[in-house]
Amino acid sequence: MWLAFGIFWIAVAFVVLQFDQASITTVGVLIGFMFLFAGFQQLFIAVFADGWARWVLMIFGVLLLIAAVLSFVEPKNTFAGVADILGFIFLLIGVFWTIEALAERAMNSLWWISLIAGIATVILGFWTAGQFFIDKSYLLLVFAGIWALFHGVTDLIRAFQIRAFAKALEQAAP
């Protein structure tokens, strides 16, 4: 499943980064689909989590699904709203990825890749929030594509780590 998620997010990044003069409605709908799939992914992962992690993933999943519905109802307002709060969104995502990477450190030898993606996203968030010199709509497209690319790469890495872990368990079994 992680492999499928990773491929999906990289495809989304490719599509989003291809737009240079996309219509506002199209971008609003694309953002809605990004929220929709991210919400379902968080809820799917929550099924396998325990304790507080399950609740955090479920809350993020529900919030992302609500954002998706709102995006589909008003795609033009979604575009304008996301452009206005882009820095805050990236800050939240970056903090979540950073915490997730640190929480996985003991069981994930490549935890530092998620940490780098999280820190880079936090930096993008601060940079975007203070950005007044270039058009925010273009910045939204570029950073949404970068976010989807980060998401896809980390999901692909997880897929191969899970596969390697399963093989190691098979070899260790008597």
ROLUM-500750 format. One record per residue (C-alpha): x, y, z; residue number from 1; residue in one letter. Coordinates in nm, 2 decimals, m for minus. Layout:
! ROLUM-500750
R / px / py / pz / num / residuo
R / X / Y / Z / NUM / A
...
//
This chain:
! ROLUM-500750
R / px / py / pz / num / residuo
R / 0.00 / 0.00 / 0.00 / 1 / M
R / 0.29 / 0.24 / 0.08 / 2 / W
R / 0.42 / 0.18 / m0.27 / 3 / L
R / 0.09 / 0.27 / m0.42 / 4 / A
R / 0.06 / 0.58 / m0.21 / 5 / F
R / 0.42 / 0.68 / m0.30 / 6 / G
R / 0.35 / 0.64 / m0.67 / 7 / I
R / 0.03 / 0.84 / m0.64 / 8 / F
R / 0.19 / 1.13 / m0.46 / 9 / W
R / 0.48 / 1.15 / m0.71 / 10 / I
R / 0.23 / 1.15 / m1.00 / 11 / A
R / 0.04 / 1.43 / m0.82 / 12 / V
R / 0.36 / 1.62 / m0.79 / 13 / A
R / 0.44 / 1.57 / m1.16 / 14 / F
R / 0.09 / 1.69 / m1.26 / 15 / V
R / 0.09 / 1.99 / m1.03 / 16 / V
R / 0.44 / 2.10 / m1.13 / 17 / L
R / 0.34 / 2.09 / m1.50 / 18 / Q
R / 0.09 / 2.38 / m1.45 / 19 / F
R / 0.22 / 2.72 / m1.53 / 20 / D
R / m0.10 / 2.92 / m1.61 / 21 / Q
R / m0.36 / 2.67 / m1.47 / 22 / A
R / m0.71 / 2.80 / m1.40 / 23 / S
R / m0.79 / 2.88 / m1.05 / 24 / I
R / m1.08 / 2.63 / m1.04 / 25 / T
R / m0.86 / 2.34 / m1.17 / 26 / T
R / m0.60 / 2.41 / m0.90 / 27 / V
R / m0.87 / 2.43 / m0.63 / 28 / G
R / m1.00 / 2.09 / m0.74 / 29 / V
R / m0.65 / 1.94 / m0.74 / 30 / L
R / m0.60 / 2.07 / m0.39 / 31 / I
R / m0.93 / 1.90 / m0.30 / 32 / G
R / m0.81 / 1.57 / m0.43 / 33 / F
R / m0.48 / 1.61 / m0.25 / 34 / M
R / m0.67 / 1.67 / 0.08 / 35 / F
R / m0.90 / 1.38 / 0.00 / 36 / L
R / m0.63 / 1.12 / m0.06 / 37 / F
R / m0.41 / 1.25 / 0.22 / 38 / A
R / m0.72 / 1.22 / 0.46 / 39 / G
R / m0.79 / 0.86 / 0.35 / 40 / F
R / m0.42 / 0.77 / 0.38 / 41 / Q
R / m0.41 / 0.90 / 0.74 / 42 / Q
R / m0.73 / 0.71 / 0.83 / 43 / L
R / m0.59 / 0.40 / 0.67 / 44 / F
R / m0.27 / 0.43 / 0.86 / 45 / I
R / m0.46 / 0.49 / 1.19 / 46 / A
R / m0.62 / 0.15 / 1.16 / 47 / V
R / m0.27 / 0.00 / 1.22 / 48 / F
R / m0.15 / 0.25 / 1.49 / 49 / A
R / m0.19 / 0.21 / 1.86 / 50 / D
R / m0.25 / 0.46 / 2.15 / 51 / G
R / m0.22 / 0.83 / 2.10 / 52 / W
R / m0.08 / 0.79 / 1.75 / 53 / A
R / m0.41 / 0.64 / 1.63 / 54 / R
R / m0.60 / 0.94 / 1.76 / 55 / W
R / m0.36 / 1.19 / 1.61 / 56 / V
R / m0.38 / 1.02 / 1.27 / 57 / L
R / m0.76 / 1.00 / 1.29 / 58 / M
R / m0.79 / 1.37 / 1.37 / 59 / I
R / m0.56 / 1.47 / 1.09 / 60 / F
R / m0.75 / 1.24 / 0.86 / 61 / G
R / m1.09 / 1.38 / 0.94 / 62 / V
R / m0.96 / 1.74 / 0.91 / 63 / L
R / m0.81 / 1.66 / 0.57 / 64 / L
R / m1.14 / 1.51 / 0.46 / 65 / L
R / m1.33 / 1.82 / 0.57 / 66 / I
R / m1.08 / 2.03 / 0.38 / 67 / A
R / m1.14 / 1.81 / 0.07 / 68 / A
R / m1.52 / 1.86 / 0.09 / 69 / V
R / m1.48 / 2.23 / 0.13 / 70 / L
R / m1.23 / 2.24 / m0.16 / 71 / S
R / m1.48 / 2.07 / m0.39 / 72 / F
R / m1.77 / 2.29 / m0.29 / 73 / V
R / m1.57 / 2.62 / m0.35 / 74 / E
R / m1.26 / 2.55 / m0.56 / 75 / P
R / m1.20 / 2.92 / m0.63 / 76 / K
R / m1.22 / 3.01 / m0.26 / 77 / N
R / m1.00 / 2.71 / m0.18 / 78 / T
R / m0.73 / 2.84 / m0.41 / 79 / F
R / m0.74 / 3.19 / m0.26 / 80 / A
R / m0.76 / 3.06 / 0.10 / 81 / G
R / m0.48 / 2.81 / 0.05 / 82 / V
R / m0.26 / 3.08 / m0.11 / 83 / A
R / m0.33 / 3.30 / 0.19 / 84 / D
R / m0.25 / 3.04 / 0.46 / 85 / I
R / 0.01 / 2.84 / 0.26 / 86 / L
R / 0.29 / 2.91 / 0.51 / 87 / G
R / 0.08 / 2.79 / 0.81 / 88 / F
R / m0.02 / 2.47 / 0.62 / 89 / I
R / 0.35 / 2.39 / 0.54 / 90 / F
R / 0.45 / 2.47 / 0.90 / 91 / L
R / 0.19 / 2.22 / 1.03 / 92 / L
R / 0.28 / 1.95 / 0.79 / 93 / I
R / 0.65 / 2.00 / 0.85 / 94 / G
R / 0.61 / 1.98 / 1.23 / 95 / V
R / 0.40 / 1.66 / 1.19 / 96 / F
R / 0.66 / 1.50 / 0.97 / 97 / W
R / 0.95 / 1.60 / 1.20 / 98 / T
R / 0.77 / 1.45 / 1.50 / 99 / I
R / 0.68 / 1.14 / 1.31 / 100 / E
R / 1.05 / 1.10 / 1.20 / 101 / A
R / 1.18 / 1.13 / 1.56 / 102 / L
R / 0.91 / 0.89 / 1.69 / 103 / A
R / 1.02 / 0.63 / 1.43 / 104 / E
R / 1.39 / 0.67 / 1.49 / 105 / R
R / 1.42 / 0.35 / 1.70 / 106 / A
R / 1.25 / 0.13 / 1.44 / 107 / M
R / 1.34 / 0.31 / 1.11 / 108 / N
R / 1.70 / 0.32 / 0.99 / 109 / S
R / 1.60 / 0.59 / 0.73 / 110 / L
R / 1.41 / 0.81 / 0.97 / 111 / W
R / 1.64 / 1.10 / 0.88 / 112 / W
R / 1.49 / 1.12 / 0.54 / 113 / I
R / 1.15 / 1.20 / 0.69 / 114 / S
R / 1.33 / 1.44 / 0.93 / 115 / L
R / 1.49 / 1.63 / 0.64 / 116 / I
R / 1.16 / 1.64 / 0.45 / 117 / A
R / 0.99 / 1.78 / 0.77 / 118 / G
R / 1.25 / 2.04 / 0.84 / 119 / I
R / 1.25 / 2.15 / 0.47 / 120 / A
R / 0.88 / 2.18 / 0.48 / 121 / T
R / 0.90 / 2.39 / 0.80 / 122 / V
R / 1.15 / 2.62 / 0.62 / 123 / I
R / 0.92 / 2.64 / 0.32 / 124 / L
R / 0.64 / 2.73 / 0.56 / 125 / G
R / 0.83 / 3.02 / 0.71 / 126 / F
R / 0.96 / 3.14 / 0.37 / 127 / W
R / 0.61 / 3.13 / 0.22 / 128 / T
R / 0.45 / 3.31 / 0.51 / 129 / A
R / 0.69 / 3.60 / 0.46 / 130 / G
R / 0.69 / 3.60 / 0.08 / 131 / Q
R / 0.57 / 3.92 / m0.07 / 132 / F
R / 0.79 / 3.96 / m0.38 / 133 / F
R / 0.65 / 3.69 / m0.61 / 134 / I
R / 0.29 / 3.59 / m0.69 / 135 / D
R / 0.15 / 3.37 / m0.43 / 136 / K
R / m0.06 / 3.17 / m0.68 / 137 / S
R / 0.25 / 3.05 / m0.86 / 138 / Y
R / 0.42 / 2.98 / m0.53 / 139 / L
R / 0.12 / 2.77 / m0.43 / 140 / L
R / 0.16 / 2.55 / m0.73 / 141 / L
R / 0.53 / 2.50 / m0.69 / 142 / V
R / 0.51 / 2.43 / m0.32 / 143 / F
R / 0.21 / 2.20 / m0.35 / 144 / A
R / 0.41 / 2.00 / m0.60 / 145 / G
R / 0.71 / 1.99 / m0.37 / 146 / I
R / 0.49 / 1.88 / m0.08 / 147 / W
R / 0.34 / 1.60 / m0.29 / 148 / A
R / 0.70 / 1.50 / m0.41 / 149 / L
R / 0.82 / 1.48 / m0.04 / 150 / F
R / 0.52 / 1.28 / 0.05 / 151 / H
R / 0.57 / 1.04 / m0.24 / 152 / G
R / 0.94 / 0.98 / m0.18 / 153 / V
R / 0.89 / 0.91 / 0.19 / 154 / T
R / 0.60 / 0.67 / 0.12 / 155 / D
R / 0.82 / 0.49 / m0.13 / 156 / L
R / 1.10 / 0.46 / 0.12 / 157 / I
R / 0.85 / 0.32 / 0.38 / 158 / R
R / 0.73 / 0.06 / 0.13 / 159 / A
R / 1.07 / m0.08 / 0.07 / 160 / F
R / 1.16 / m0.06 / 0.44 / 161 / Q
R / 0.85 / m0.26 / 0.53 / 162 / I
R / 0.94 / m0.52 / 0.26 / 163 / R
R / 1.29 / m0.55 / 0.39 / 164 / A
R / 1.16 / m0.58 / 0.75 / 165 / F
R / 0.92 / m0.86 / 0.64 / 166 / A
R / 1.20 / m1.05 / 0.47 / 167 / K
R / 1.42 / m1.02 / 0.78 / 168 / A
R / 1.13 / m1.16 / 0.99 / 169 / L
R / 1.09 / m1.45 / 0.75 / 170 / E
R / 1.46 / m1.53 / 0.77 / 171 / Q
R / 1.46 / m1.50 / 1.15 / 172 / A
R / 1.16 / m1.74 / 1.19 / 173 / A
R / 1.26 / m2.10 / 1.28 / 174 / P
//
